[in-house]
Amino acid sequence: MKLLRINHLGIAAPGLDEAMARMARLFDMGADHTEAVPEQKVTTAFFPVGESTLEFLESTDPEGPIGKFLAKRGPGIHHVCFEVDDIDAAVAQLLAKGVRMIDQAPRNGAHGCRVAFIHPSETGGVLMELSQGG
């Protein structure tokens, strides 16, 4: 597995309108892409920062992962996403090492990417996402 770059930081937000207004006020930035991701029960807004991106995530279901995160911890950084060269190989390698994964196989994410999450118990408490494509 080869990590290519930090693709994005995922930030849980109570609302995208508020997050987009904050980015405009602080940095004169607008989102370059917004997208609903029904499989993950979120709507997203992406803000490019150099070679990486800030991804703000608004829950569309209080029982979804972001809804539960916001209820438990409030707004803030939710995950770090690493772009990989081959997500299928990356997941297989991690599983072969006995690494606890949230996803046993890649699933669909925003931008047409395939993604898989490593459980925070394996990473010192940080939810890590692997992503390929898009």
C-alpha positions as CSV (number, residue, x, y, z in Angstrom):
1,M,0.0,0.0,0.0
2,K,1.3,3.4,-0.9
3,L,-0.1,6.6,0.7
4,L,-0.1,9.3,-2.0
5,R,-1.2,12.3,0.1
6,I,-3.6,13.6,2.6
7,N,-6.7,13.9,0.5
8,H,-8.9,15.7,2.9
9,L,-9.8,16.4,6.5
10,G,-13.4,15.6,7.3
11,I,-15.1,18.1,9.6
12,A,-18.5,17.3,11.2
13,A,-20.7,20.4,11.0
14,P,-24.2,21.0,12.3
15,G,-25.1,22.6,9.0
16,L,-23.4,23.3,5.7
17,D,-24.9,26.7,5.3
18,E,-23.2,27.8,8.5
19,A,-19.9,26.1,7.5
20,M,-19.9,27.7,4.1
21,A,-20.7,31.1,5.5
22,R,-17.8,30.7,8.0
23,M,-15.3,29.7,5.2
24,A,-16.5,32.7,3.2
25,R,-16.1,35.1,6.1
26,L,-12.8,33.8,7.3
27,F,-11.0,33.0,4.1
28,D,-13.1,34.4,1.2
29,M,-13.6,30.8,0.0
30,G,-16.6,29.2,-1.6
31,A,-17.1,25.4,-1.8
32,D,-15.9,24.0,-5.1
33,H,-18.2,21.0,-4.8
34,T,-21.2,19.9,-2.8
35,E,-22.7,16.5,-2.9
36,A,-25.2,14.3,-1.1
37,V,-23.8,10.8,-0.2
38,P,-26.9,8.9,0.8
39,E,-24.9,5.7,1.6
40,Q,-23.2,7.6,4.4
41,K,-26.2,9.7,5.4
42,V,-24.4,13.0,4.8
43,T,-24.3,16.0,2.5
44,T,-20.8,17.4,1.9
45,A,-19.1,20.6,0.9
46,F,-15.5,20.6,-0.3
47,F,-13.0,23.5,0.0
48,P,-9.7,23.1,-1.8
49,V,-6.6,24.0,0.2
50,G,-3.4,23.5,-1.8
51,E,-3.2,19.8,-2.8
52,S,-5.7,18.8,0.0
53,T,-9.3,19.6,0.8
54,L,-11.5,20.5,3.8
55,E,-14.7,18.4,3.6
56,F,-17.5,19.6,5.8
57,L,-20.1,16.9,6.6
58,E,-23.7,17.6,7.5
59,S,-25.8,14.7,8.7
60,T,-29.0,13.8,6.9
61,D,-30.0,11.3,9.6
62,P,-29.4,11.6,13.4
63,E,-28.7,7.9,13.4
64,G,-26.0,8.1,10.7
65,P,-22.3,8.3,11.6
66,I,-22.0,12.1,11.5
67,G,-25.3,12.5,13.3
68,K,-24.0,10.2,16.1
69,F,-20.6,12.0,16.1
70,L,-22.2,15.4,16.5
71,A,-24.5,14.2,19.3
72,K,-21.6,12.7,21.2
73,R,-18.7,15.1,20.5
74,G,-20.2,18.2,18.8
75,P,-18.7,19.8,15.7
76,G,-15.1,19.3,14.8
77,I,-12.6,17.1,13.0
78,H,-14.1,13.8,12.2
79,H,-11.5,12.0,10.1
80,V,-8.3,12.2,8.1
81,C,-8.4,10.8,4.6
82,F,-5.4,9.3,2.8
83,E,-5.4,8.8,-0.9
84,V,-4.0,5.4,-1.8
85,D,-2.8,3.9,-5.1
86,D,-4.9,0.7,-4.8
87,I,-7.7,0.6,-2.2
88,D,-8.5,-3.1,-2.7
89,A,-4.9,-4.0,-2.0
90,A,-4.7,-1.6,0.9
91,V,-7.7,-3.1,2.6
92,A,-6.6,-6.6,1.9
93,Q,-3.1,-5.8,3.4
94,L,-4.6,-4.3,6.5
95,L,-7.0,-7.1,7.1
96,A,-4.2,-9.7,6.6
97,K,-2.3,-7.9,9.4
98,G,-5.3,-8.3,11.6
99,V,-6.1,-4.6,11.6
100,R,-9.6,-3.7,12.8
101,M,-11.5,-2.1,9.9
102,I,-14.9,-0.4,9.9
103,D,-15.2,-1.5,6.2
104,Q,-14.2,-5.0,5.3
105,A,-14.4,-3.9,1.6
106,P,-14.3,-0.5,-0.1
107,R,-17.6,1.3,-0.5
108,N,-18.8,4.3,-2.5
109,G,-17.9,7.8,-1.3
110,A,-18.1,11.4,-2.6
111,H,-16.6,12.4,-5.9
112,G,-17.0,8.8,-7.2
113,C,-14.3,7.6,-5.0
114,R,-14.1,4.2,-3.3
115,V,-13.4,4.5,0.4
116,A,-12.7,2.3,3.5
117,F,-12.3,3.4,7.1
118,I,-9.8,2.1,9.6
119,H,-11.2,1.8,13.2
120,P,-9.9,4.5,15.5
121,S,-8.8,1.8,18.1
122,E,-6.0,0.9,15.6
123,T,-4.8,4.5,15.0
124,G,-4.5,6.0,18.5
125,G,-8.0,7.4,18.4
126,V,-8.1,9.0,15.0
127,L,-10.6,7.8,12.4
128,M,-8.7,7.3,9.2
129,E,-10.2,6.9,5.7
130,L,-8.5,5.4,2.7
131,S,-9.7,6.7,-0.7
132,Q,-9.0,5.9,-4.3
133,G,-10.4,7.5,-7.5
134,G,-12.6,10.4,-8.2
